[in-house]
Amino acid sequence: MTETLSPVLPDEVDAAARKLLERACDKDLSIATAESCTGGLLASLFTDVEGASHAFERGFVVYTNEAKAEMLGIAPELIEAEGAVSEAVARRMAEGALRFSKAQVALSVTGFAGAGAPGDEPGLVHFACARDGRPTEHREAHFGDIGRGPVRIECLRVGLEMLSEAL
């Protein structure tokens, strides 16, 4: 069981993270993350798993548009045109995390964990998973207005599933 997050983390999420990291270790693969609405929660989960966390190479917490551009190499024009919470930006985030790390697999998360600007859909989240030599996968989730914490936990579930599929 994870140590730091265990009071709020569902057991099945904890188990999925452990299994994922063990599989990554067995395959000698490392993982990077690029997180916006989750604020580094996935990276925190990976570093909290004792004994298998060396499969996690690094995490990028890119909450602002400027951080997405500076740290992941995303063109500001793309963010402006598509919006930070979009399939296009999620894909570029995952690809940028792969490019600016030594990982072979990268996952990105960008969305509205809570209320965004007027007209933004609470709980709308875009995920992308990039792996060397494979097309980048995308998934869109509509968690609804369930609150910031529950949306972030649901993001962990989806992210772990996508990473598991990529391995």
MARLO-139978 format. One record per atom (N, C-alpha, C): atom name; x, y negated, z. Coordinates in steps of 0.2 Angstrom, whole numbers, plus 5000, padded with zeros to 4 digits. Layout:
N
+------+------+------+------+
! atom !    x !    y !    z !
+------+------+------+------+
!   CA !    X !    Y !    Z !
...
+------+------+------+------+
% end
This chain:
167
+------+------+------+------+
! atom !    x !    y !    z !
+------+------+------+------+
!    N ! 5004 ! 5006 ! 5000 !
!   CA ! 5000 ! 5000 ! 5000 !
!    C ! 5004 ! 4994 ! 5000 !
!    N ! 5002 ! 4989 ! 4996 !
!   CA ! 5006 ! 4982 ! 4997 !
!    C ! 5006 ! 4979 ! 5004 !
!    N ! 5011 ! 4976 ! 5005 !
!   CA ! 5011 ! 4973 ! 5012 !
!    C ! 5008 ! 4966 ! 5012 !
!    N ! 5009 ! 4961 ! 5008 !
!   CA ! 5007 ! 4955 ! 5009 !
!    C ! 5000 ! 4954 ! 5007 !
!    N ! 4998 ! 4957 ! 5001 !
!   CA ! 4991 ! 4956 ! 4999 !
!    C ! 4986 ! 4961 ! 5001 !
!    N ! 4988 ! 4966 ! 5005 !
!   CA ! 4984 ! 4971 ! 5007 !
!    C ! 4977 ! 4969 ! 5010 !
!    N ! 4977 ! 4964 ! 5014 !
!   CA ! 4970 ! 4962 ! 5018 !
!    C ! 4965 ! 4960 ! 5013 !
!    N ! 4967 ! 4958 ! 5007 !
!   CA ! 4962 ! 4956 ! 5002 !
!    C ! 4961 ! 4960 ! 4996 !
!    N ! 4966 ! 4964 ! 4995 !
!   CA ! 4967 ! 4968 ! 4988 !
!    C ! 4963 ! 4974 ! 4989 !
!    N ! 4958 ! 4976 ! 4984 !
!   CA ! 4955 ! 4982 ! 4984 !
!    C ! 4960 ! 4988 ! 4983 !
!    N ! 4959 ! 4993 ! 4987 !
!   CA ! 4963 ! 4999 ! 4986 !
!    C ! 4965 ! 5001 ! 4979 !
!    N ! 4959 ! 5001 ! 4975 !
!   CA ! 4961 ! 5004 ! 4968 !
!    C ! 4965 ! 4999 ! 4964 !
!    N ! 4965 ! 4993 ! 4966 !
!   CA ! 4970 ! 4988 ! 4962 !
!    C ! 4977 ! 4989 ! 4965 !
!    N ! 4978 ! 4990 ! 4971 !
!   CA ! 4984 ! 4992 ! 4974 !
!    C ! 4987 ! 4999 ! 4971 !
!    N ! 4983 ! 5004 ! 4970 !
!   CA ! 4985 ! 5010 ! 4967 !
!    C ! 4987 ! 5009 ! 4960 !
!    N ! 4983 ! 5005 ! 4956 !
!   CA ! 4984 ! 5004 ! 4949 !
!    C ! 4991 ! 5001 ! 4948 !
!    N ! 4992 ! 4996 ! 4953 !
!   CA ! 4999 ! 4992 ! 4952 !
!    C ! 5005 ! 4997 ! 4953 !
!    N ! 5004 ! 5001 ! 4958 !
!   CA ! 5009 ! 5006 ! 4960 !
!    C ! 5010 ! 5011 ! 4954 !
!    N ! 5005 ! 5014 ! 4952 !
!   CA ! 5005 ! 5018 ! 4946 !
!    C ! 5009 ! 5015 ! 4940 !
!    N ! 5006 ! 5009 ! 4938 !
!   CA ! 5009 ! 5005 ! 4933 !
!    C ! 5017 ! 5004 ! 4933 !
!    N ! 5019 ! 5002 ! 4939 !
!   CA ! 5026 ! 5001 ! 4940 !
!    C ! 5030 ! 5007 ! 4940 !
!    N ! 5027 ! 5013 ! 4943 !
!   CA ! 5031 ! 5019 ! 4943 !
!    C ! 5032 ! 5021 ! 4935 !
!    N ! 5026 ! 5021 ! 4931 !
!   CA ! 5027 ! 5023 ! 4924 !
!    C ! 5032 ! 5018 ! 4920 !
!    N ! 5032 ! 5012 ! 4922 !
!   CA ! 5037 ! 5007 ! 4919 !
!    C ! 5044 ! 5010 ! 4921 !
!    N ! 5045 ! 5011 ! 4927 !
!   CA ! 5051 ! 5014 ! 4929 !
!    C ! 5053 ! 5020 ! 4925 !
!    N ! 5048 ! 5025 ! 4925 !
!   CA ! 5050 ! 5031 ! 4922 !
!    C ! 5052 ! 5030 ! 4914 !
!    N ! 5049 ! 5025 ! 4911 !
!   CA ! 5050 ! 5024 ! 4904 !
!    C ! 5056 ! 5019 ! 4903 !
!    N ! 5059 ! 5017 ! 4909 !
!   CA ! 5064 ! 5012 ! 4908 !
!    C ! 5062 ! 5005 ! 4905 !
!    N ! 5056 ! 5003 ! 4906 !
!   CA ! 5053 ! 4997 ! 4903 !
!    C ! 5052 ! 4992 ! 4909 !
!    N ! 5053 ! 4986 ! 4907 !
!   CA ! 5052 ! 4980 ! 4912 !
!    C ! 5046 ! 4976 ! 4909 !
!    N ! 5043 ! 4972 ! 4914 !
!   CA ! 5037 ! 4968 ! 4913 !
!    C ! 5038 ! 4961 ! 4915 !
!    N ! 5035 ! 4957 ! 4911 !
!   CA ! 5035 ! 4950 ! 4912 !
!    C ! 5028 ! 4947 ! 4912 !
!    N ! 5026 ! 4942 ! 4916 !
!   CA ! 5020 ! 4939 ! 4916 !
!    C ! 5020 ! 4932 ! 4915 !
!    N ! 5014 ! 4929 ! 4912 !
!   CA ! 5013 ! 4922 ! 4910 !
!    C ! 5006 ! 4921 ! 4913 !
!    N ! 5006 ! 4917 ! 4919 !
!   CA ! 5000 ! 4916 ! 4922 !
!    C ! 4998 ! 4909 ! 4923 !
!    N ! 4992 ! 4908 ! 4922 !
!   CA ! 4989 ! 4901 ! 4923 !
!    C ! 4984 ! 4901 ! 4928 !
!    N ! 4978 ! 4904 ! 4927 !
!   CA ! 4972 ! 4903 ! 4932 !
!    C ! 4974 ! 4908 ! 4938 !
!    N ! 4978 ! 4913 ! 4937 !
!   CA ! 4980 ! 4917 ! 4943 !
!    C ! 4985 ! 4915 ! 4947 !
!    N ! 4989 ! 4910 ! 4945 !
!   CA ! 4994 ! 4906 ! 4949 !
!    C ! 4999 ! 4911 ! 4951 !
!    N ! 5001 ! 4916 ! 4948 !
!   CA ! 5006 ! 4920 ! 4950 !
!    C ! 5004 ! 4926 ! 4954 !
!    N ! 4998 ! 4927 ! 4955 !
!   CA ! 4995 ! 4933 ! 4959 !
!    C ! 4998 ! 4939 ! 4956 !
!    N ! 4998 ! 4940 ! 4950 !
!   CA ! 5000 ! 4947 ! 4947 !
!    C ! 5007 ! 4948 ! 4949 !
!    N ! 5011 ! 4942 ! 4948 !
!   CA ! 5019 ! 4943 ! 4949 !
!    C ! 5019 ! 4944 ! 4957 !
!    N ! 5015 ! 4941 ! 4961 !
!   CA ! 5016 ! 4943 ! 4968 !
!    C ! 5014 ! 4950 ! 4970 !
!    N ! 5009 ! 4952 ! 4966 !
!   CA ! 5007 ! 4959 ! 4967 !
!    C ! 5013 ! 4964 ! 4966 !
!    N ! 5016 ! 4963 ! 4960 !
!   CA ! 5022 ! 4967 ! 4958 !
!    C ! 5028 ! 4967 ! 4962 !
!    N ! 5029 ! 4961 ! 4965 !
!   CA ! 5035 ! 4960 ! 4969 !
!    C ! 5033 ! 4963 ! 4976 !
!    N ! 5027 ! 4964 ! 4978 !
!   CA ! 5025 ! 4967 ! 4984 !
!    C ! 5025 ! 4974 ! 4985 !
!    N ! 5026 ! 4978 ! 4979 !
!   CA ! 5026 ! 4985 ! 4979 !
!    C ! 5033 ! 4987 ! 4980 !
!    N ! 5034 ! 4990 ! 4986 !
!   CA ! 5041 ! 4993 ! 4988 !
!    C ! 5043 ! 4999 ! 4984 !
!    N ! 5049 ! 4998 ! 4982 !
!   CA ! 5052 ! 5004 ! 4978 !
!    C ! 5051 ! 5004 ! 4971 !
!    N ! 5046 ! 5001 ! 4968 !
!   CA ! 5045 ! 5001 ! 4961 !
!    C ! 5045 ! 4994 ! 4958 !
!    N ! 5046 ! 4989 ! 4962 !
!   CA ! 5046 ! 4982 ! 4959 !
!    C ! 5051 ! 4980 ! 4955 !
!    N ! 5057 ! 4984 ! 4954 !
!   CA ! 5062 ! 4982 ! 4949 !
!    C ! 5060 ! 4983 ! 4942 !
!    N ! 5054 ! 4986 ! 4941 !
!   CA ! 5051 ! 4986 ! 4934 !
!    C ! 5048 ! 4979 ! 4932 !
!    N ! 5047 ! 4975 ! 4937 !
!   CA ! 5045 ! 4968 ! 4935 !
!    C ! 5051 ! 4963 ! 4934 !
!    N ! 5052 ! 4961 ! 4928 !
!   CA ! 5058 ! 4957 ! 4926 !
!    C ! 5057 ! 4949 ! 4928 !
!    N ! 5051 ! 4946 ! 4927 !
!   CA ! 5050 ! 4939 ! 4929 !
!    C ! 5043 ! 4937 ! 4928 !
!    N ! 5041 ! 4932 ! 4931 !
!   CA ! 5035 ! 4929 ! 4930 !
!    C ! 5035 ! 4921 ! 4929 !
!    N ! 5031 ! 4919 ! 4924 !
!   CA ! 5030 ! 4912 ! 4923 !
!    C ! 5023 ! 4910 ! 4925 !
!    N ! 5023 ! 4905 ! 4930 !
!   CA ! 5017 ! 4902 ! 4932 !
!    C ! 5017 ! 4895 ! 4928 !
!    N ! 5012 ! 4895 ! 4923 !
!   CA ! 5011 ! 4889 ! 4919 !
!    C ! 5004 ! 4886 ! 4919 !
!    N ! 5003 ! 4883 ! 4924 !
!   CA ! 4997 ! 4880 ! 4926 !
!    C ! 4995 ! 4874 ! 4921 !
!    N ! 5000 ! 4870 ! 4920 !
!   CA ! 4998 ! 4864 ! 4916 !
!    C ! 5000 ! 4866 ! 4908 !
!    N ! 4997 ! 4862 ! 4904 !
!   CA ! 4998 ! 4862 ! 4897 !
!    C ! 5006 ! 4861 ! 4895 !
!    N ! 5009 ! 4856 ! 4899 !
!   CA ! 5016 ! 4855 ! 4898 !
!    C ! 5020 ! 4861 ! 4900 !
!    N ! 5018 ! 4864 ! 4905 !
!   CA ! 5022 ! 4870 ! 4907 !
!    C ! 5022 ! 4875 ! 4902 !
!    N ! 5016 ! 4876 ! 4899 !
!   CA ! 5015 ! 4881 ! 4894 !
!    C ! 5020 ! 4880 ! 4888 !
!    N ! 5020 ! 4873 ! 4886 !
!   CA ! 5024 ! 4871 ! 4881 !
!    C ! 5032 ! 4872 ! 4883 !
!    N ! 5034 ! 4869 ! 4888 !
!   CA ! 5041 ! 4869 ! 4890 !
!    C ! 5044 ! 4876 ! 4892 !
!    N ! 5040 ! 4880 ! 4896 !
!   CA ! 5042 ! 4886 ! 4898 !
!    C ! 5041 ! 4892 ! 4893 !
!    N ! 5036 ! 4892 ! 4889 !
!   CA ! 5034 ! 4897 ! 4884 !
!    C ! 5035 ! 4896 ! 4877 !
!    N ! 5037 ! 4889 ! 4876 !
!   CA ! 5038 ! 4887 ! 4869 !
!    C ! 5031 ! 4887 ! 4865 !
!    N ! 5026 ! 4885 ! 4868 !
!   CA ! 5020 ! 4884 ! 4864 !
!    C ! 5019 ! 4877 ! 4862 !
!    N ! 5017 ! 4877 ! 4855 !
!   CA ! 5017 ! 4870 ! 4852 !
!    C ! 5011 ! 4866 ! 4856 !
!    N ! 5012 ! 4860 ! 4858 !
!   CA ! 5007 ! 4856 ! 4861 !
!    C ! 5001 ! 4855 ! 4856 !
!    N ! 5002 ! 4855 ! 4850 !
!   CA ! 4997 ! 4854 ! 4845 !
!    C ! 4992 ! 4860 ! 4845 !
!    N ! 4995 ! 4866 ! 4846 !
!   CA ! 4991 ! 4872 ! 4847 !
!    C ! 4986 ! 4872 ! 4853 !
!    N ! 4989 ! 4870 ! 4858 !
!   CA ! 4985 ! 4869 ! 4865 !
!    C ! 4980 ! 4864 ! 4864 !
!    N ! 4981 ! 4858 ! 4861 !
!   CA ! 4977 ! 4853 ! 4860 !
!    C ! 4971 ! 4855 ! 4855 !
!    N ! 4973 ! 4859 ! 4850 !
!   CA ! 4968 ! 4861 ! 4845 !
!    C ! 4963 ! 4866 ! 4847 !
!    N ! 4966 ! 4871 ! 4851 !
!   CA ! 4962 ! 4877 ! 4853 !
!    C ! 4960 ! 4877 ! 4860 !
!    N ! 4963 ! 4873 ! 4864 !
!   CA ! 4962 ! 4873 ! 4871 !
!    C ! 4966 ! 4878 ! 4875 !
!    N ! 4968 ! 4876 ! 4881 !
!   CA ! 4972 ! 4880 ! 4885 !
!    C ! 4969 ! 4887 ! 4886 !
!    N ! 4963 ! 4887 ! 4887 !
!   CA ! 4959 ! 4893 ! 4888 !
!    C ! 4956 ! 4896 ! 4881 !
!    N ! 4960 ! 4899 ! 4878 !
!   CA ! 4958 ! 4902 ! 4871 !
!    C ! 4963 ! 4908 ! 4869 !
!    N ! 4960 ! 4912 ! 4865 !
!   CA ! 4964 ! 4918 ! 4862 !
!    C ! 4971 ! 4916 ! 4859 !
!    N ! 4971 ! 4910 ! 4855 !
!   CA ! 4977 ! 4908 ! 4852 !
!    C ! 4982 ! 4907 ! 4858 !
!    N ! 4980 ! 4903 ! 4863 !
!   CA ! 4985 ! 4901 ! 4868 !
!    C ! 4987 ! 4907 ! 4872 !
!    N ! 4982 ! 4912 ! 4874 !
!   CA ! 4984 ! 4918 ! 4878 !
!    C ! 4989 ! 4922 ! 4874 !
!    N ! 4988 ! 4923 ! 4867 !
!   CA ! 4993 ! 4927 ! 4863 !
!    C ! 5000 ! 4923 ! 4863 !
!    N ! 5000 ! 4917 ! 4862 !
!   CA ! 5007 ! 4913 ! 4862 !
!    C ! 5010 ! 4914 ! 4869 !
!    N ! 5006 ! 4914 ! 4874 !
!   CA ! 5009 ! 4914 ! 4881 !
!    C ! 5012 ! 4921 ! 4882 !
!    N ! 5009 ! 4926 ! 4880 !
!   CA ! 5012 ! 4933 ! 4881 !
!    C ! 5018 ! 4934 ! 4876 !
!    N ! 5018 ! 4931 ! 4870 !
!   CA ! 5023 ! 4932 ! 4866 !
!    C ! 5029 ! 4927 ! 4868 !
!    N ! 5028 ! 4922 ! 4871 !
!   CA ! 5033 ! 4917 ! 4874 !
!    C ! 5036 ! 4921 ! 4880 !
!    N ! 5032 ! 4924 ! 4884 !
!   CA ! 5035 ! 4927 ! 4890 !
!    C ! 5040 ! 4933 ! 4888 !
!    N ! 5038 ! 4936 ! 4883 !
!   CA ! 5042 ! 4941 ! 4880 !
!    C ! 5049 ! 4938 ! 4877 !
!    N ! 5048 ! 4933 ! 4873 !
!   CA ! 5054 ! 4930 ! 4870 !
!    C ! 5059 ! 4927 ! 4875 !
!    N ! 5056 ! 4924 ! 4881 !
!   CA ! 5060 ! 4920 ! 4886 !
!    C ! 5062 ! 4925 ! 4892 !
!    N ! 5061 ! 4931 ! 4891 !
!   CA ! 5063 ! 4936 ! 4896 !
!    C ! 5067 ! 4942 ! 4893 !
!    N ! 5069 ! 4946 ! 4898 !
!   CA ! 5072 ! 4952 ! 4896 !
!    C ! 5067 ! 4958 ! 4896 !
!    N ! 5061 ! 4957 ! 4897 !
!   CA ! 5056 ! 4962 ! 4897 !
!    C ! 5054 ! 4965 ! 4890 !
!    N ! 5051 ! 4971 ! 4890 !
!   CA ! 5049 ! 4974 ! 4884 !
!    C ! 5041 ! 4973 ! 4884 !
!    N ! 5038 ! 4972 ! 4889 !
!   CA ! 5031 ! 4971 ! 4889 !
!    C ! 5029 ! 4965 ! 4893 !
!    N ! 5024 ! 4961 ! 4890 !
!   CA ! 5022 ! 4954 ! 4894 !
!    C ! 5015 ! 4954 ! 4894 !
!    N ! 5012 ! 4951 ! 4899 !
!   CA ! 5005 ! 4950 ! 4900 !
!    C ! 5004 ! 4943 ! 4901 !
!    N ! 4999 ! 4940 ! 4898 !
!   CA ! 4997 ! 4933 ! 4900 !
!    C ! 4989 ! 4932 ! 4902 !
!    N ! 4988 ! 4927 ! 4906 !
!   CA ! 4981 ! 4926 ! 4909 !
!    C ! 4980 ! 4919 ! 4909 !
!    N ! 4975 ! 4917 ! 4905 !
!   CA ! 4973 ! 4909 ! 4905 !
!    C ! 4965 ! 4909 ! 4905 !
!    N ! 4963 ! 4905 ! 4910 !
!   CA ! 4955 ! 4905 ! 4910 !
!    C ! 4953 ! 4900 ! 4916 !
!    N ! 4947 ! 4900 ! 4917 !
!   CA ! 4944 ! 4896 ! 4922 !
!    C ! 4942 ! 4900 ! 4928 !
!    N ! 4946 ! 4900 ! 4933 !
!   CA ! 4944 ! 4904 ! 4939 !
!    C ! 4938 ! 4901 ! 4943 !
!    N ! 4937 ! 4895 ! 4942 !
!   CA ! 4932 ! 4891 ! 4945 !
!    C ! 4929 ! 4886 ! 4940 !
!    N ! 4926 ! 4881 ! 4943 !
!   CA ! 4923 ! 4876 ! 4938 !
!    C ! 4928 ! 4872 ! 4935 !
!    N ! 4928 ! 4872 ! 4928 !
!   CA ! 4932 ! 4868 ! 4924 !
!    C ! 4929 ! 4861 ! 4923 !
!    N ! 4931 ! 4858 ! 4918 !
!   CA ! 4928 ! 4852 ! 4916 !
!    C ! 4921 ! 4853 ! 4913 !
!    N ! 4917 ! 4848 ! 4913 !
!   CA ! 4910 ! 4849 ! 4911 !
!    C ! 4910 ! 4853 ! 4904 !
!    N ! 4906 ! 4858 ! 4904 !
!   CA ! 4905 ! 4862 ! 4897 !
!    C ! 4909 ! 4868 ! 4898 !
!    N ! 4914 ! 4868 ! 4902 !
!   CA ! 4918 ! 4874 ! 4903 !
!    C ! 4915 ! 4880 ! 4906 !
!    N ! 4916 ! 4886 ! 4904 !
!   CA ! 4912 ! 4892 ! 4907 !
!    C ! 4916 ! 4894 ! 4913 !
!    N ! 4913 ! 4894 ! 4919 !
!   CA ! 4917 ! 4897 ! 4925 !
!    C ! 4917 ! 4905 ! 4924 !
!    N ! 4923 ! 4907 ! 4925 !
!   CA ! 4925 ! 4914 ! 4924 !
!    C ! 4927 ! 4916 ! 4918 !
!    N ! 4927 ! 4912 ! 4913 !
!   CA ! 4930 ! 4914 ! 4906 !
!    C ! 4937 ! 4914 ! 4906 !
!    N ! 4940 ! 4920 ! 4905 !
!   CA ! 4947 ! 4922 ! 4905 !
!    C ! 4949 ! 4925 ! 4899 !
!    N ! 4955 ! 4923 ! 4896 !
!   CA ! 4958 ! 4926 ! 4890 !
!    C ! 4965 ! 4929 ! 4892 !
!    N ! 4965 ! 4936 ! 4890 !
!   CA ! 4971 ! 4940 ! 4892 !
!    C ! 4975 ! 4941 ! 4885 !
!    N ! 4981 ! 4942 ! 4886 !
!   CA ! 4985 ! 4945 ! 4880 !
!    C ! 4991 ! 4949 ! 4882 !
!    N ! 4992 ! 4954 ! 4879 !
!   CA ! 4998 ! 4959 ! 4881 !
!    C ! 5002 ! 4960 ! 4875 !
!    N ! 5009 ! 4958 ! 4875 !
!   CA ! 5013 ! 4959 ! 4870 !
!    C ! 5019 ! 4964 ! 4872 !
!    N ! 5020 ! 4968 ! 4867 !
!   CA ! 5026 ! 4973 ! 4868 !
!    C ! 5030 ! 4973 ! 4862 !
!    N ! 5037 ! 4974 ! 4863 !
!   CA ! 5041 ! 4974 ! 4857 !
!    C ! 5039 ! 4979 ! 4852 !
!    N ! 5039 ! 4977 ! 4846 !
!   CA ! 5037 ! 4981 ! 4840 !
!    C ! 5030 ! 4983 ! 4839 !
!    N ! 5026 ! 4979 ! 4843 !
!   CA ! 5018 ! 4981 ! 4842 !
!    C ! 5015 ! 4974 ! 4842 !
!    N ! 5009 ! 4975 ! 4839 !
!   CA ! 5005 ! 4969 ! 4838 !
!    C ! 5002 ! 4967 ! 4845 !
!    N ! 5002 ! 4960 ! 4846 !
!   CA ! 4999 ! 4958 ! 4853 !
!    C ! 4992 ! 4959 ! 4853 !
!    N ! 4990 ! 4962 ! 4859 !
!   CA ! 4983 ! 4963 ! 4860 !
!    C ! 4979 ! 4958 ! 4864 !
!    N ! 4973 ! 4957 ! 4863 !
!   CA ! 4969 ! 4951 ! 4866 !
!    C ! 4963 ! 4954 ! 4869 !
!    N ! 4961 ! 4951 ! 4875 !
!   CA ! 4954 ! 4953 ! 4878 !
!    C ! 4951 ! 4947 ! 4881 !
!    N ! 4945 ! 4946 ! 4880 !
!   CA ! 4941 ! 4940 ! 4883 !
!    C ! 4936 ! 4943 ! 4888 !
!    N ! 4936 ! 4940 ! 4894 !
!   CA ! 4932 ! 4942 ! 4900 !
!    C ! 4927 ! 4936 ! 4902 !
!    N ! 4921 ! 4938 ! 4903 !
!   CA ! 4916 ! 4933 ! 4906 !
!    C ! 4914 ! 4935 ! 4913 !
!    N ! 4918 ! 4933 ! 4918 !
!   CA ! 4917 ! 4936 ! 4925 !
!    C ! 4911 ! 4932 ! 4928 !
!    N ! 4909 ! 4926 ! 4925 !
!   CA ! 4904 ! 4922 ! 4928 !
!    C ! 4906 ! 4918 ! 4934 !
!    N ! 4902 ! 4914 ! 4937 !
!   CA ! 4903 ! 4909 ! 4942 !
!    C ! 4903 ! 4913 ! 4949 !
!    N ! 4908 ! 4918 ! 4950 !
!   CA ! 4908 ! 4922 ! 4956 !
!    C ! 4913 ! 4919 ! 4961 !
!    N ! 4917 ! 4914 ! 4960 !
!   CA ! 4921 ! 4911 ! 4964 !
!    C ! 4928 ! 4912 ! 4962 !
!    N ! 4933 ! 4908 ! 4964 !
!   CA ! 4940 ! 4908 ! 4962 !
!    C ! 4943 ! 4914 ! 4964 !
!    N ! 4943 ! 4916 ! 4970 !
!   CA ! 4946 ! 4922 ! 4973 !
!    C ! 4944 ! 4929 ! 4969 !
!    N ! 4937 ! 4930 ! 4969 !
!   CA ! 4935 ! 4936 ! 4965 !
!    C ! 4937 ! 4936 ! 4958 !
!    N ! 4937 ! 4930 ! 4954 !
!   CA ! 4939 ! 4930 ! 4947 !
!    C ! 4946 ! 4932 ! 4947 !
!    N ! 4950 ! 4929 ! 4951 !
!   CA ! 4957 ! 4931 ! 4951 !
!    C ! 4958 ! 4939 ! 4953 !
!    N ! 4955 ! 4942 ! 4957 !
!   CA ! 4955 ! 4949 ! 4958 !
!    C ! 4953 ! 4953 ! 4952 !
!    N ! 4948 ! 4951 ! 4949 !
!   CA ! 4946 ! 4954 ! 4943 !
!    C ! 4951 ! 4953 ! 4937 !
!    N ! 4954 ! 4948 ! 4937 !
!   CA ! 4960 ! 4947 ! 4932 !
!    C ! 4965 ! 4952 ! 4934 !
!    N ! 4967 ! 4953 ! 4940 !
!   CA ! 4972 ! 4959 ! 4941 !
!    C ! 4970 ! 4965 ! 4938 !
!    N ! 4963 ! 4967 ! 4939 !
!   CA ! 4961 ! 4973 ! 4936 !
!    C ! 4962 ! 4974 ! 4929 !
!    N ! 4960 ! 4968 ! 4925 !
!   CA ! 4960 ! 4968 ! 4918 !
!    C ! 4968 ! 4968 ! 4916 !
!    N ! 4972 ! 4964 ! 4919 !
!   CA ! 4979 ! 4964 ! 4917 !
!    C ! 4982 ! 4971 ! 4918 !
!    N ! 4981 ! 4974 ! 4924 !
!   CA ! 4984 ! 4980 ! 4925 !
!    C ! 4982 ! 4986 ! 4920 !
!    N ! 4975 ! 4985 ! 4918 !
!   CA ! 4973 ! 4990 ! 4913 !
!    C ! 4976 ! 4989 ! 4906 !
!    N ! 4977 ! 4982 ! 4904 !
!   CA ! 4980 ! 4981 ! 4898 !
!    C ! 4988 ! 4983 ! 4898 !
!    N ! 4991 ! 4982 ! 4904 !
!   CA ! 4998 ! 4983 ! 4904 !
!    C ! 4999 ! 4991 ! 4904 !
!    N ! 4994 ! 4995 ! 4907 !
!   CA ! 4995 ! 5002 ! 4907 !
!    C ! 4994 ! 5005 ! 4900 !
!    N ! 4989 ! 5002 ! 4896 !
!   CA ! 4988 ! 5004 ! 4889 !
!    C ! 4994 ! 5002 ! 4885 !
!    N ! 4998 ! 4997 ! 4887 !
!   CA ! 5004 ! 4995 ! 4883 !
!    C ! 5009 ! 5000 ! 4884 !
!    N ! 5010 ! 5003 ! 4890 !
!   CA ! 5015 ! 5007 ! 4892 !
!    C ! 5014 ! 5014 ! 4888 !
+------+------+------+------+
% end
